[in-house]
Structure formats: structure tokens, C-alpha cells
Amino acid sequence: MSLPHVLLLHGYTGSGPGHWQRWLAQTVSEHGGLADMPHFSSPEAPDRDTWLRELDTHLEALPTDRERVVVAHSLGCYLWLHHAARESIAHVDRVLLVAPPALDHPEPAIKSFFPAPLDPANLRRAATETRLIAGEGDPHCSMQAAKELAEALRIEIDVLPGAGHVNIDAGYGEWPAVLKWVRSKTVPLSPR
């Protein structure tokens, strides 16, 4: 069985050097899979509609001969929710939403992504399976807010103890558990 095609969606300000998304893209490619990690326009001043147009380009390029997996981090999670709310969209096999910020996050630069569409039927139309990962101690989303988001979307949530925003600051450079999930759909995910 071939490894899936992995589309990685970064969040606000991007996923810089050393971030687990970059590690995952490189590792998947080194093991015979396909990985696409687009750099969306103006990551420090993201615009939802621009990012959606750019996402469409990458989704249209997804191969049809292997499993298609989307792994979104932070604001990229809301990019996926907005994608899922549109008509005539590309369907993928699995989606992992990692460390979405709170729905009422105060950062002015990301305001075009809110309010976010929270329709579970949209998620099922966009992907066969969607799962949420929340880091305990995330400064951008309380555990209560993460659980409420998962409940609103009617999806499973995995809580990573002490993982914060699941980024470099929290020690997430290499993250073998996410590679294992990409390769074999292992659940629940575990910390580093």
C-alpha cells in the first residue's frame, strides 16, 4: 500500500524552520509518500478568501490514486472549516485539526476567519474522518474551548498533556506520533 498524499495547512505567521509540519512533510517525502506544504499569502496578515483560493489550487492537484490526508495547524484548522462549508468541494479521506485557536481569539489579524462555520454535516461532506488535537496549556485556546469546538463539530478530540499550542515553543519539532497517524490512522494521537 502506498503512503498517502499529505496536504499540510499552516496557521497564522506560518510554520517556520523546525516546526513539526515541516518535519512531517520532509519525513513523508523521504519514505515514499507525497507531501504538499503550501505557503499561504501574507501569513502575518492572513485573508480568508485569498487563502481559500490558494487552498483550492492545492486541492485540485491532489492525486486520486492514493489516500488524501489534510493536516492543519492553528489558523489552518479554520481555513479547513471554511473550505468545508462551501459547495462543490474536493473530498479527502482524513483530516487532522491540530491546536485551533479559540473561536473568540482576540488577534485582530485573523478576524476574517471568524465567525467560523461549525456544521458537522459540512465536515462529513469534506472528509471521511476528521479529528481534533488539543494541547493542554495552549495559550490560544483553553481546554474547555477546545472540547466545546469538538462537541460542536461532533468529532473526536485527543488531548496532549503539556503540549501547549503544539508548536516549536512547546517542543514540537519532530512528532513521530503524527507520522504514525498519517501512515496508519492510529488513534488516539500521543505527545512527542
N, C-alpha and C positions, 0 to 999 in steps of 0.2 A: 504494500500500500504506500502511495506517495505521501509525502508530508503536505500539509495544507498550504494554501496561499494565505499569508497573513498581511492584513492591512492595519497599520498602526496609526492611530489618530492622537496627535499631541494636544496638549492643553494650552492655556494662557502662557505666553512667553516661550513656548516650545519645550522640547526635551533635549537639553544640551548634552555635551560630551559627558560620558559616564552614567547617563540615565539608563535605567533598565530597558526602556523601549529601544534605545539604540543597541544595547547589548543583545536584546531579543532578535531584532532584525538581522544583525550580523550572525548570530548563532544559528538561526533558522536557515539562512542562506548557506552557511558552512556545512550544514547537514542535509543539503539537497532540497530544502523547501524554497519557496518563493516568499520574499518579504518586500513590502512597499511601505515606506515611511515618508509620506509627503510632508513638505514644509509649507504650511498654510501661510498665506499673505499676512503681513503685519501681525505677527504673534503677540506683540506688545500692545496692539490696538486692534483686536480681532473684530471682524464684521461677520455676523452670522450668514448673511446672504452670499457674501464672497466666498466664505469657507464652504458653504453648501455647493456652490458651483464647482469649486475645486474638488470637493469630495466626489461629485458626480463623475468627473473625468477619471478619477482613480477607480471608482466602482465599475465604470464601463470597461475598463481594461482588465478586470478580474478574469482569470481563466475559468472555463466551465468544466475542465477535465479533472479537477481536484476540489477537495473541500475548501470552502472560503470562510476565513475567520477574521473577525474585526476585534482589535484590542485597543480600547480608548482609555485615555488617562485624563483626569481632571475635566477641564472645559470640553475636551474631545467627547466626553460622555454626553453632554448636552447637544453637541453637534450631531451625534448619532440619533438622539431623541427627536431633534428637528427633522432629520432625514426621514426617520421612520414615520413621521406624521404626514408626509407628502404622498400624493397619489402616484401611481405607476413607478414604483421604485424598484431598485435592484434588491433581490433577496439573497441573504448569506446564510451559512449554516449555523455559525455560533458567534456570539458577541460577548465580550468581557468588558464591563464598565468599571474602571478602577479609580477610586477616590474622587467621585464627583464632588464639586463644592456644594455647599448648602444652597437650597433654592432661593434663599433671601441673602445671598452673599453680597456684601456691600461694595465690592470693587467696581467703580464706575466703568472701567474699560471693557467689562464683559456684559454690560447691561443689555446688549442686543440679543443675547441668548435667553433672556428671561422676559416673561414667564416661559417656562419650558412645558412642552406638551407631555402629559403623563398618562397616555391612553395605552393600557396593556394590549389591546387589540392591534394597535399600530406596531408594537414591538414584535408580536407574533407574526405579523404580516412581513416585517422586515428581516426577521431571523428565526430559525427553527428553535434556537435556545439563546436566552440572554441571562447573564449572571452579573451580580454586583459585588465588588470588593470594597470594603471599608477598612481604613486603618484606624485602630484605636489611638486616640490623641491627635487626630487630624485637626490642625488649626483652622482649616477651611470648612469643616463640616463636623458637627457633633455626631456622636454615635446615634443619638435619638433621631436626628435629622436624616441620617443615612438609612436607618431602619424604616422610617416613615416613607422615604423615597422608594425603597424596595417593596414595601407593602402597597404603595400606590400603583406601582408598576406590576405587582404580582409576580415578582421574580425572587429567586434565591439570593441570599446575601451571605458572604463569608467575611468574618471579622478577623483581621490580622492584629494580634496583640502588639502594642507598641510600635505600629508601623507608620504612624503619623499620616502624612499625605502620600505615602508610598512613592517617595522620590529620593533623590541623592541625599538630601538633608537627613532623611530617615534611614539611610544606609542601603537604599535600593539601587545598586548598580547592577550587579549580577543577581538574577532572581530565578534560580533553577525550577522552582515550583510553577512559574508561569510558562516556562518552556515545556514542562511536563504536561500542563493543561492543553497547550497548543497541540502537542503531539498526540496525546491520548485521551483528552477530555476528562482527565482525572479531576474529581471534585470531592471535597471542597479544597480550595487552594490553601496553601500554608505560607507562613512567612519565609523570608530568605532561607 
